[in-house]
């Protein structure tokens, strides 16, 4: 017999532009805490491992694109990046990627995905959390700053705050200075994480990486004082950006169990 624990539901959802998403649900109880995982296509092994150990603890909702890796990175680069006030819509690292789709993605979550979840879980009693890593972490911070009451808990790993820096820093400083709707924000960062800027001239060797931690700390310090108590930063020893995906997803499961 196979050891794979199949999802209880596998659905295809579409945004307003008609683009498809895959939503897989591992449900235990309508009242149990529920964690929505962005980049769910890349987290199947983590989900399987967790479900085998804690099958009845939380509901898991896994959102992905159901396509090739090459197509996935293009779509997530658009969905998970905010619009820039200067109209810049080309990704600063990969010019073939288009940026700026975060508002439309937020509308998709609010109008389509969350109502779909409400058909299977009780959102009046079930705590709903959001997990995102890297570009998905950038998006989660962007959404948290808006204080839209969509999620009750945010677990954000290795967020790409370098993206058009200092733009996210500026958004933090301009965040609404009220904590009325601020959900807890748990940021996870590997101690060895670095961001790599493009060379100043085409053809030059890419500069050595710079530590990500100072950017995260600057982002936290830029927040209005009323929001800072809602934030927690956890450093993960000896981990770089790539290995943080699986490691942080496992921590996110445990956070939702508390």
C-alpha positions in Angstrom: 0.0 0.0 0.0 1.1 3.5 -0.7 2.2 5.8 2.2 0.9 8.9 0.4 -2.0 10.6 2.3 -4.2 11.9 -0.4 -6.0 15.2 0.1 -9.6 15.1 1.1 -10.5 17.6 -1.7 -8.7 18.7 -4.9 -10.2 21.7 -6.6 -9.5 24.0 -9.5 -10.2 27.7 -8.9 -9.9 30.6 -11.4 -9.1 34.3 -10.9 -10.9 37.1 -12.7 -8.5 36.8 -15.6 -9.5 33.1 -16.0 -6.1 31.7 -14.8 -6.3 28.5 -12.9 -5.0 27.6 -9.4 -5.0 24.2 -7.7 -6.3 24.0 -4.2 -5.8 20.8 -2.2 -7.3 20.3 1.2 -6.4 18.0 4.0 -9.3 18.4 6.4 -9.7 17.1 10.0 -12.5 19.2 11.5 -14.5 22.3 10.5 -13.5 23.9 13.8 -9.8 23.1 13.7 -7.2 25.8 12.9 -6.5 26.0 9.1 -3.3 27.0 7.4 -3.2 28.2 3.8 0.2 27.4 2.2 1.3 29.5 -0.8 3.6 27.7 -3.2 1.8 24.5 -2.3 3.2 22.7 -5.3 6.6 22.7 -3.6 5.5 21.6 -0.2 3.8 18.2 -0.8 6.6 16.2 1.0 6.3 18.5 4.1 2.6 18.1 4.2 2.8 14.3 3.9 5.4 14.2 6.7 3.3 16.4 9.0 0.0 14.6 8.4 1.6 11.2 9.2 2.6 12.6 12.6 -0.3 14.9 13.4 -3.2 13.8 11.2 -6.0 15.3 13.4 -4.4 18.6 14.6 -5.0 21.2 11.8 -6.6 21.6 8.5 -4.2 22.3 5.6 -5.1 24.2 2.5 -2.4 24.0 -0.2 -2.5 26.6 -3.1 -0.5 26.1 -6.2 -0.5 26.5 -10.0 -0.4 22.8 -11.1 2.0 23.4 -13.9 5.7 23.2 -14.7 8.4 24.9 -12.5 9.3 27.3 -15.3 5.7 28.5 -15.6 5.1 28.5 -11.9 8.0 31.0 -11.2 6.6 33.4 -13.8 3.1 33.4 -12.3 4.3 33.7 -8.7 6.6 36.6 -9.6 3.5 38.4 -10.8 1.0 37.3 -8.1 3.4 37.9 -5.2 4.8 41.4 -6.0 3.1 44.7 -5.3 2.6 47.4 -7.9 5.4 50.0 -7.8 4.4 53.7 -7.6 6.9 54.4 -10.5 5.1 52.0 -12.8 8.0 49.5 -12.8 6.5 46.2 -13.8 9.6 44.2 -14.8 11.2 42.0 -12.1 14.5 43.5 -10.9 16.3 40.2 -11.1 14.7 38.4 -14.1 13.6 40.8 -16.8 11.3 38.2 -18.5 9.1 38.2 -15.4 6.3 40.7 -15.0 5.6 42.1 -11.5 2.7 43.9 -9.8 -0.2 41.5 -9.5 -0.5 41.4 -5.7 -3.7 43.5 -5.5 -5.5 41.1 -8.0 -4.2 38.1 -6.1 -5.5 39.6 -2.8 -8.9 40.0 -4.5 -8.7 36.3 -5.6 -8.0 35.2 -2.1 -10.9 37.3 -0.6 -13.5 36.7 -3.3 -12.8 33.2 -4.4 -10.4 31.2 -2.3 -11.6 32.1 1.2 -15.3 31.6 0.3 -14.3 28.2 -1.0 -12.6 27.4 2.2 -15.8 28.5 4.1 -17.7 25.7 2.4 -15.5 23.2 4.2 -14.4 24.9 7.5 -16.2 27.1 10.0 -14.4 30.5 9.7 -16.3 31.8 12.7 -14.4 29.3 15.0 -11.4 28.1 12.9 -8.3 30.3 13.1 -7.1 30.9 9.5 -3.4 31.3 8.9 -1.3 32.2 5.9 2.2 30.9 5.1 4.5 32.2 2.4 8.2 31.8 1.7 10.5 34.1 -0.4 8.4 36.0 -3.0 5.3 34.5 -1.3 6.7 35.9 2.0 7.1 39.3 0.3 3.4 39.1 -0.6 2.4 38.0 2.9 4.2 41.1 4.4 2.5 43.3 1.8 -0.9 41.9 2.7 -0.3 42.1 6.5 0.7 45.8 6.1 -2.7 46.5 4.6 -4.5 45.0 7.7 -7.2 43.5 5.6 -9.0 41.1 8.0 -8.5 38.0 5.9 -6.2 35.9 8.1 -5.8 35.5 11.8 -2.1 34.5 11.7 0.8 35.1 9.4 3.9 32.9 9.2 6.4 34.5 6.8 9.6 32.8 5.9 12.6 34.4 4.1 10.6 37.3 2.7 12.1 38.9 -0.4 12.2 42.4 1.2 15.2 43.2 -1.1 12.6 43.5 -3.9 13.0 47.1 -5.1 14.4 48.1 -1.7 13.5 50.4 0.0 10.0 50.2 -1.3 8.7 47.6 1.3 10.5 49.7 4.0 8.5 52.7 2.8 5.2 50.7 2.9 6.0 49.7 6.5 6.6 53.3 7.5 3.3 54.3 5.9 1.2 51.4 7.4 -2.0 52.3 9.2 -0.9 53.1 12.8 -3.7 51.0 14.4 -3.5 47.5 15.8 -7.3 46.9 15.7 -7.0 44.3 12.9 -3.4 43.4 13.2 -2.9 39.6 13.1 0.2 38.0 14.8 3.1 38.0 12.4 5.8 35.4 12.8 8.9 36.0 10.6 11.3 33.1 10.1 14.8 33.8 8.7 17.8 31.6 8.1 21.0 32.8 9.7 22.9 32.2 6.4 20.4 33.9 4.1 21.8 36.5 1.7 20.4 38.5 -1.2 22.3 38.9 -4.4 22.0 42.2 -6.4 22.5 42.3 -10.1 25.9 43.5 -11.3 26.0 47.2 -12.2 27.1 46.5 -15.8 25.9 43.7 -18.0 28.3 40.9 -18.2 30.0 41.6 -14.9 30.3 38.9 -12.2 27.4 39.0 -9.8 28.4 40.6 -6.5 28.7 38.5 -3.3 25.6 38.1 -1.3 24.7 40.5 1.4 23.0 39.3 4.7 19.2 39.5 4.6 18.8 40.1 8.4 19.6 43.8 8.4 16.9 44.4 5.8 14.4 42.5 7.9 15.4 44.4 11.0 15.1 47.7 9.2 11.6 46.8 8.0 10.5 45.9 11.5 11.9 49.1 12.9 10.1 51.2 10.3 6.7 49.9 11.4 4.5 52.2 13.5 5.1 51.4 17.2 1.5 50.2 17.6 2.2 47.3 15.2 5.6 46.2 16.4 4.3 44.2 19.4 2.4 42.0 16.9 5.6 40.9 15.2 8.0 38.1 16.2 11.4 37.4 14.4 12.9 33.9 14.7 16.3 33.1 13.4 17.0 29.5 12.2 20.6 28.5 12.8 22.8 27.5 9.9 20.1 27.6 7.2 20.2 29.4 3.9 17.3 30.5 1.7 16.5 27.3 -0.2 16.5 24.9 2.8 14.3 27.4 4.7 11.2 26.5 2.6 10.7 23.0 4.1 12.0 24.0 7.5 9.8 27.0 7.9 6.7 25.2 6.6 7.2 22.6 9.4 7.4 25.5 11.9 4.2 27.0 10.5 2.3 23.8 11.1 3.4 23.9 14.7 2.5 27.6 15.1 -1.0 26.8 13.9 -1.4 24.0 16.4 -0.8 26.3 19.4 
